[in-house]
């Protein structure tokens, strides 16, 4: 993940996008990463992901400190984890 770049992580249930009712049962553990879960009752401002997704927009990505993050989704006692790295900003190069 780069500065100013967001992301969408999606849980599929039996190879299908979840329904609104199923998505409402998915529990996300973001490990300190800012963002929002996309469920039937909660859609973060500007979130573009389908039901069952966890969304971080470019503003949220910019506020995330460099490091490795684990995002875990749990549905009916079964968990799946996503691991990604937020890279530090590259220093600006001054051109004469």
N, C-alpha and C positions, 0 to 999 in steps of 0.2 A: 504494500500500500504506500502510495506516495502522498506528499503534502498536497492538499486540495483535491485528492481523489477519494471518492467514497466507495462503497461496496454494498452488495446485496448477497446474503447467505440464505439458502432456501432448503427447507426440509421437505422431502418427498415421502409419502406414506404409501407403501406397496407400489412404488413407481409412479404415483400420481400426486399432483399438487393437492394439498389438504383442502377440505371444505372449510367454511367459516367455523363450524362447530368443532372440527378436529383441530384447527389452528388455535382455537381458544384454549386447548388443552396442552399446547406445547409450552414448556418452560425453558426460557433462555437464561444462561449464566454467562455474562459477558466478561468476567474477570477484570473489571475496571475500565473496559472500553466503553466510550459513550456512544449511544445510538438508541434505537428503539425497535421493539418487536412489532411486527405487522400481524395483528390478529383481528378478529371480528369486532372487538370493542375498542381497540387502540390502534390508531394509525398515526405515526408521528408526522409532523408538518413536512410536506414535500416528499414523503416516502413513496417510492415507486414500486416496491416489491409486491408480489402476490401474497395471499394468505399463507402463513407458515414461514415467512421470511423475517430476517433481522436486517435492518437497514441502517447504514451510517452515511450521511450525506457529506459533501465536500467540506462544509464547515466543521462537522464533527470529526472528520479525518484530520483536519488541520489542528484540532485541539488534542489529538491523541499523541502522547509522548512516544518517541522512538522506542522500539523494543519488540519482543515476541509476545503475542497474545493468543489465548485459547478461548474460543467461543463454543459453548456446549449447548445443545438442544436436547431436551428430554421429552419424550412422548410415551405415555402409558408405561413408564418404568424403563424404557429403552433409550439410551443416550448415543449421540453422535457428536464428535468434536471436530472443529475446524481450527487449524493453527495457521497464523500468518504473521508476517513481520512488517512493522511500520518503520520505514527507513528515515534517517535524519535528513533534514534539508541540505541540499548541496549549497556550498558557499557561492555567492554571486561573483561573477567574473567581471571586473571593470575593464572596459575597452577604452583606449585613448581616443 
